[in-house]
Amino acid sequence: MIEYFINKTQLFIYFASYMRKLNILLLNALNIYGGGEFFVYQFAGLLKQRGHTVYVSCRKDNPIREKCERAGIPVFPLDYPAKGRGKLLHNIRALKKYIIENKIDLVHSNTNYDRTAGAFAARLSHTAHVTTNHSFHSIEYNPTHWLRNKYLTSQFIVDGECTRELLLADDTIDEKKITLIHLGIDADTMKRVEELRVKIRAEFGIKDSNLLIGNVGRMVEFKGQEYLIKAFPDVLRIFPDARLMIVGSGKLEKMLKELSDKLGVKEKIIFPGFRDDMQAVYSAFDIYAHTSVEGGGETFPYAVLYALAQALPLVVTRVGDVPAMIEEGVNGFIVEDRNPGLISDKLCVLLGGKDLRNKMGSESYKLLKSRFTVEIMTEAILKVYEKALLKN
């Protein structure tokens, strides 16, 4: 009988937490704007739409700040260190004060530094702490991380199965505390628009006869753009009118441009730099290629989700959970990483068949709508919040 009443009480608390609106603080301490940063901005908006009160804490100079402020989301800018070290106690105290003042119910961290600062601040404020690991990396490097992971974090969210296995094996995190939730996007905000396609292609002198292969990502080693460039000469030998656009910036930008010059394909590769108009850029593409390599932490990139939303056929490498977004031979092809020959072969298959591109593109969109929407992602994360609130 006692157990019956305990269970009834737990159920009441569970449904009460589900029904009530929450005060949620999302954290991101990085000095870049990539997938994890987009997640914070997008998810803050989604939570706000559902009636929750959302706050975001990020660096003063991160684009998240301006984007959230424009969307009417309060931002608490902090001087998070660029290299993820230093000022930890200062930021813990600042976050604790902010959590108490705004009666925060749950803190959701997203990078290793704010994972630590947020976990300690949440515990000192008697607030639940949930974290998402957006990359295929261990999250335990010192005793502080061990303490944070074992005692100060209620639930861990991972973007990919590979990361879940890593946290289990390397970080020995309790399996019951880990939830795999693939990212999702609003397909309507990324749908193909013919006017935008014409605009972007005119901006870069791309003719209607030029089939455009697109790639989007930071120019760093693990994004593997060099292998895509190395594959392109073989593509051009069969399809001389093809073009390649590599969108992004980073420390390898100079090297990638020099490589394209060395291979004699410089005039047929477009480097537009960092762009914030993703819907327009993707609308200009005919094929999407994502050639990341293992060892850098790639898990489940938004760049590939954007391609699905645009109904594009894809060629991707077998890295992280990227293959989860591809049904081999249905909406694209999966190849081994660091292999220009395989990349060029599959690109040529797509370049050679308009009907195939259209059919695969249609399947890409169907896959996104069935598995990777913001609605699916948000519902899954809110269930994790419920678990954390029950434990707190």
C-alpha positions as CSV (number, residue, x, y, z in Angstrom):
1,M,0.0,0.0,0.0
2,I,2.8,2.4,0.9
3,E,4.5,1.7,-2.5
4,Y,1.2,2.4,-4.2
5,F,1.0,5.9,-2.7
6,I,4.6,6.6,-3.4
7,N,4.1,5.6,-7.1
8,K,0.9,7.7,-7.3
9,T,2.9,10.7,-5.9
10,Q,5.7,10.2,-8.4
11,L,3.2,10.1,-11.2
12,F,1.5,13.3,-10.0
13,I,4.9,15.1,-9.8
14,Y,5.8,13.7,-13.2
15,F,2.7,15.0,-15.0
16,A,2.7,18.3,-13.0
17,S,6.3,19.0,-14.3
18,Y,5.2,18.0,-17.8
19,M,2.2,20.4,-17.8
20,R,3.8,23.4,-16.2
21,K,5.9,25.9,-18.1
22,L,9.6,26.1,-17.2
23,N,12.3,28.7,-16.8
24,I,15.2,27.2,-18.8
25,L,18.8,28.5,-19.1
26,L,20.7,27.3,-22.2
27,L,24.5,27.6,-22.2
28,N,27.1,27.7,-24.9
29,A,30.7,29.0,-24.1
30,L,32.4,28.6,-27.5
31,N,33.8,31.4,-29.6
32,I,32.7,29.9,-32.9
33,Y,29.3,29.6,-34.6
34,G,28.7,26.0,-35.7
35,G,26.2,23.3,-35.3
36,G,26.1,23.4,-31.5
37,E,25.6,27.1,-31.5
38,F,22.8,26.9,-34.0
39,F,21.2,24.2,-31.8
40,V,21.1,26.7,-28.9
41,Y,19.6,29.5,-31.0
42,Q,17.1,27.2,-32.7
43,F,16.1,25.3,-29.6
44,A,15.7,28.5,-27.5
45,G,13.1,29.7,-30.1
46,L,11.3,26.3,-30.1
47,L,11.0,26.3,-26.3
48,K,9.7,29.9,-26.4
49,Q,7.1,28.9,-28.9
50,R,5.9,26.2,-26.5
51,G,5.4,28.8,-23.8
52,H,8.5,28.2,-21.7
53,T,10.6,31.1,-20.5
54,V,14.1,30.8,-22.0
55,Y,17.4,32.4,-21.3
56,V,20.7,32.0,-23.1
57,S,24.2,32.5,-21.8
58,C,27.0,32.8,-24.3
59,R,30.1,34.8,-25.1
60,K,29.6,38.5,-25.7
61,D,31.0,38.2,-29.3
62,N,29.2,35.0,-30.4
63,P,26.5,35.5,-33.1
64,I,24.1,33.6,-30.8
65,R,23.8,36.7,-28.7
66,E,22.6,39.0,-31.5
67,K,20.3,36.3,-33.0
68,C,18.6,35.5,-29.7
69,E,18.2,39.2,-28.8
70,R,16.5,39.8,-32.2
71,A,14.2,36.9,-31.4
72,G,13.3,38.4,-28.1
73,I,15.2,35.8,-26.0
74,P,17.0,37.3,-23.0
75,V,20.8,36.8,-23.2
76,F,23.2,36.7,-20.2
77,P,26.6,37.4,-21.9
78,L,29.6,36.1,-20.0
79,D,33.3,36.4,-20.6
80,Y,33.8,32.7,-21.3
81,P,37.5,32.0,-22.1
82,A,38.3,31.3,-25.7
83,K,40.4,28.2,-25.0
84,G,38.0,26.8,-22.4
85,R,40.2,27.5,-19.4
86,G,40.3,30.1,-16.6
87,K,37.7,32.2,-14.8
88,L,35.8,29.1,-13.8
89,L,35.0,30.1,-10.2
90,H,34.0,33.6,-11.4
91,N,31.6,32.2,-14.0
92,I,30.1,29.7,-11.6
93,R,29.3,32.5,-9.2
94,A,27.9,34.6,-12.0
95,L,25.7,31.8,-13.3
96,K,24.5,30.9,-9.8
97,K,23.4,34.4,-9.2
98,Y,21.6,34.6,-12.5
99,I,19.9,31.2,-11.9
100,I,18.6,32.3,-8.5
101,E,17.5,35.7,-9.7
102,N,15.5,34.3,-12.6
103,K,14.2,31.3,-10.8
104,I,15.6,28.9,-13.3
105,D,14.2,25.4,-13.2
106,L,16.7,23.7,-15.4
107,V,20.1,24.4,-16.8
108,H,21.0,22.9,-20.2
109,S,24.7,23.1,-21.1
110,N,26.3,22.4,-24.5
111,T,30.1,22.6,-24.4
112,N,32.7,21.3,-22.1
113,Y,33.4,24.6,-20.3
114,D,29.8,25.6,-19.7
115,R,29.1,21.9,-18.8
116,T,31.3,22.4,-15.8
117,A,30.4,25.9,-14.9
118,G,26.7,25.2,-15.4
119,A,26.7,21.9,-13.5
120,F,28.3,23.5,-10.4
121,A,26.1,26.6,-10.6
122,A,23.0,24.5,-10.9
123,R,23.9,22.3,-7.9
124,L,24.7,25.4,-5.8
125,S,21.3,26.8,-6.8
126,H,19.4,23.5,-6.2
127,T,18.5,23.4,-9.9
128,A,18.5,20.5,-12.4
129,H,21.3,20.2,-14.9
130,V,21.1,18.5,-18.3
131,T,23.9,18.5,-20.9
132,T,24.2,17.8,-24.6
133,N,27.5,16.5,-26.1
134,H,27.5,17.7,-29.7
135,S,30.8,16.1,-30.8
136,F,32.4,12.6,-30.8
137,H,34.8,13.4,-27.9
138,S,35.3,12.2,-24.4
139,I,34.0,14.7,-21.8
140,E,36.3,13.6,-18.9
141,Y,39.8,14.9,-18.7
142,N,40.3,15.7,-15.0
143,P,38.8,15.0,-11.5
144,T,36.5,18.0,-11.9
145,H,35.0,16.5,-15.0
146,W,34.5,13.2,-13.2
147,L,32.8,14.9,-10.3
148,R,30.6,16.9,-12.7
149,N,29.7,13.8,-14.8
150,K,29.0,11.5,-11.9
151,Y,27.2,13.7,-9.4
152,L,26.3,17.1,-10.9
153,T,24.5,16.1,-14.2
154,S,21.1,14.5,-14.2
155,Q,20.9,13.5,-17.8
156,F,23.3,13.4,-20.8
157,I,21.9,13.9,-24.4
158,V,24.0,12.7,-27.3
159,D,23.5,13.5,-31.0
160,G,24.8,10.1,-32.2
161,E,25.1,6.4,-31.3
162,C,28.9,6.7,-31.6
163,T,28.9,9.3,-28.9
164,R,26.7,7.2,-26.6
165,E,29.1,4.3,-26.9
166,L,32.0,6.6,-26.2
167,L,30.5,8.0,-23.0
168,L,29.7,4.5,-21.9
169,A,33.2,3.0,-22.6
170,D,35.6,5.9,-22.0
171,D,33.7,8.1,-19.5
172,T,31.9,5.2,-17.7
173,I,28.7,7.2,-17.5
174,D,25.6,5.3,-16.3
175,E,23.7,4.0,-19.3
176,K,20.4,5.1,-17.7
177,K,21.5,8.7,-17.8
178,I,22.3,8.8,-21.5
179,T,19.7,9.5,-24.2
180,L,20.3,9.5,-27.9
181,I,18.4,12.3,-29.7
182,H,19.2,13.1,-33.3
183,L,19.1,16.7,-34.2
184,G,16.1,18.1,-36.2
185,I,15.3,21.1,-38.2
186,D,12.2,23.0,-39.5
187,A,12.1,21.9,-43.1
188,D,10.0,24.9,-44.0
189,T,12.8,27.3,-43.1
190,M,15.2,25.5,-45.5
191,K,12.9,24.6,-48.4
192,R,14.3,25.2,-51.9
193,V,13.3,28.6,-53.4
194,E,13.8,29.1,-57.1
195,E,14.3,32.9,-56.7
196,L,17.1,32.3,-54.2
197,R,18.7,29.8,-56.4
198,V,18.8,32.2,-59.3
199,K,20.2,35.0,-57.1
200,I,23.1,32.9,-55.6
201,R,24.0,31.4,-59.0
202,A,24.0,34.8,-60.6
203,E,26.2,36.2,-57.8
204,F,28.9,33.6,-58.5
205,G,28.5,33.3,-62.3
206,I,27.1,29.8,-62.3
207,K,25.2,29.0,-65.5
208,D,22.1,26.8,-65.8
209,S,24.2,24.3,-67.6
210,N,26.6,24.0,-64.6
211,L,25.6,21.3,-62.1
212,L,26.7,22.6,-58.7
213,I,28.1,20.3,-56.0
214,G,27.9,21.9,-52.6
215,N,29.8,21.5,-49.3
216,V,29.3,23.5,-46.1
217,G,31.4,23.5,-43.0
218,R,34.3,25.0,-41.1
219,M,37.6,24.7,-42.9
220,V,39.3,22.5,-40.3
221,E,40.9,19.1,-40.7
222,F,38.0,16.8,-39.7
223,K,35.6,18.4,-42.2
224,G,37.7,16.7,-44.9
225,Q,37.2,19.3,-47.7
226,E,40.7,18.5,-49.1
227,Y,39.5,15.0,-50.1
228,L,36.5,16.5,-52.0
229,I,38.9,18.9,-53.8
230,K,41.2,15.9,-54.6
231,A,38.2,14.1,-56.1
232,F,37.1,17.0,-58.3
233,P,39.7,16.7,-61.1
234,D,38.4,13.2,-61.9
235,V,34.8,14.6,-61.9
236,L,35.8,17.3,-64.3
237,R,37.3,14.9,-66.7
238,I,33.9,13.4,-67.3
239,F,31.7,16.4,-66.5
240,P,33.7,19.5,-67.4
241,D,30.8,21.8,-66.8
242,A,30.4,20.7,-63.2
243,R,31.2,23.2,-60.4
244,L,32.0,22.9,-56.8
245,M,31.2,25.4,-54.0
246,I,32.8,25.0,-50.6
247,V,31.1,27.3,-48.1
248,G,32.8,28.3,-44.9
249,S,36.0,29.7,-43.4
250,G,38.7,28.5,-41.0
251,K,42.4,27.9,-40.6
252,L,42.6,25.6,-43.6
253,E,41.1,28.1,-46.1
254,K,44.4,29.2,-47.6
255,M,45.6,25.6,-47.9
256,L,42.4,24.5,-49.6
257,K,42.6,27.3,-52.1
258,E,46.3,26.5,-52.8
259,L,45.4,22.8,-53.3
260,S,42.7,23.6,-55.8
261,D,45.2,25.8,-57.7
262,K,47.8,23.0,-57.6
263,L,45.4,20.5,-59.0
264,G,44.3,22.8,-61.8
265,V,40.7,23.2,-60.7
266,K,40.9,26.6,-59.1
267,E,38.7,28.2,-61.7
268,K,35.9,25.7,-61.2
269,I,35.8,25.8,-57.4
270,I,34.0,28.6,-55.6
271,F,35.0,29.7,-52.1
272,P,32.4,32.2,-50.9
273,G,33.6,32.2,-47.3
274,F,31.3,32.2,-44.3
275,R,27.6,32.7,-45.2
276,D,24.6,33.1,-43.0
277,D,22.0,32.7,-45.7
278,M,21.9,28.9,-45.8
279,Q,18.5,28.6,-47.4
280,A,19.7,30.6,-50.4
281,V,23.1,28.9,-50.6
282,Y,21.6,25.4,-50.5
283,S,19.0,26.4,-53.1
284,A,21.8,26.9,-55.6
285,F,23.1,23.3,-55.1
286,D,22.2,20.3,-57.3
287,I,24.2,17.7,-55.2
288,Y,25.5,17.8,-51.7
289,A,28.8,16.2,-50.6
290,H,29.9,15.9,-47.0
291,T,33.4,14.4,-46.8
292,S,34.4,14.5,-43.1
293,V,37.0,12.2,-41.7
294,E,37.2,10.3,-38.4
295,G,39.2,11.6,-35.5
296,G,37.9,15.1,-35.3
297,G,34.6,14.7,-33.5
298,E,32.0,14.8,-36.4
299,T,28.7,13.3,-35.1
300,F,25.5,14.6,-36.7
301,P,26.0,17.8,-38.7
302,Y,23.3,20.2,-39.5
303,A,24.9,20.7,-42.9
304,V,23.6,17.3,-44.0
305,L,20.1,17.9,-42.5
306,Y,19.9,21.1,-44.6
307,A,20.6,19.1,-47.7
308,L,17.8,16.7,-46.8
309,A,15.4,19.6,-46.3
310,Q,16.4,20.9,-49.8
311,A,15.6,17.5,-51.3
312,L,19.2,17.0,-52.5
313,P,20.9,13.7,-53.3
314,L,24.0,13.2,-51.3
315,V,27.5,11.7,-51.2
316,V,28.8,11.4,-47.6
317,T,31.6,9.6,-45.7
318,R,31.1,6.9,-43.1
319,V,31.9,9.1,-40.1
320,G,30.1,9.5,-36.8
321,D,26.3,9.2,-37.2
322,V,26.3,10.8,-40.7
323,P,25.2,7.4,-42.3
324,A,22.0,7.6,-40.2
325,M,20.9,10.4,-42.5
326,I,21.5,8.3,-45.7
327,E,19.7,5.2,-47.0
328,E,22.3,3.8,-49.3
329,G,21.3,3.9,-52.9
330,V,17.9,5.5,-51.9
331,N,18.7,9.2,-51.2
332,G,22.5,9.1,-51.6
333,F,25.7,7.1,-51.3
334,I,28.0,6.4,-48.3
335,V,31.8,6.0,-49.0
336,E,34.8,5.5,-46.8
337,D,36.6,8.6,-45.6
338,R,39.8,9.9,-47.1
339,N,39.1,8.3,-50.4
340,P,38.9,10.8,-53.3
341,G,38.4,8.0,-55.9
342,L,35.2,6.7,-54.2
343,I,34.0,10.2,-53.7
344,S,34.5,11.1,-57.4
345,D,32.8,7.8,-58.6
346,K,29.6,8.5,-56.7
347,L,29.5,12.1,-57.6
348,C,29.8,11.1,-61.3
349,V,26.8,8.7,-60.8
350,L,24.7,11.5,-59.6
351,L,25.9,14.0,-62.2
352,G,25.1,11.6,-65.0
353,G,21.4,11.1,-64.2
354,K,18.8,13.8,-63.7
355,D,16.0,11.4,-63.0
356,L,18.2,9.7,-60.4
357,R,19.0,13.1,-58.7
358,N,15.4,14.0,-58.6
359,K,14.3,10.6,-57.2
360,M,17.0,10.6,-54.5
361,G,16.3,14.2,-53.6
362,S,12.7,13.3,-53.0
363,E,13.7,10.5,-50.8
364,S,16.0,12.8,-48.8
365,Y,13.0,15.1,-48.0
366,K,10.9,12.1,-47.0
367,L,13.6,10.8,-44.6
368,L,13.9,14.2,-43.0
369,K,10.2,14.6,-42.4
370,S,9.9,11.1,-40.9
371,R,12.9,11.2,-38.6
372,F,14.6,14.5,-38.2
373,T,12.1,17.3,-37.6
374,V,12.3,19.9,-34.8
375,E,9.0,18.5,-33.4
376,I,10.5,15.0,-32.9
377,M,13.7,16.5,-31.4
378,T,11.9,18.9,-29.1
379,E,9.5,16.2,-27.7
380,A,12.4,13.9,-27.0
381,I,14.4,16.6,-25.2
382,L,11.4,17.7,-23.1
383,K,11.1,14.1,-21.9
384,V,14.7,14.2,-20.8
385,Y,13.9,17.4,-18.9
386,E,11.1,15.6,-17.1
387,K,13.5,12.9,-16.0
388,A,15.9,15.5,-14.7
389,L,13.3,17.4,-12.8
390,L,12.0,14.3,-11.1
391,K,15.5,13.5,-9.9
392,N,16.3,17.0,-8.7
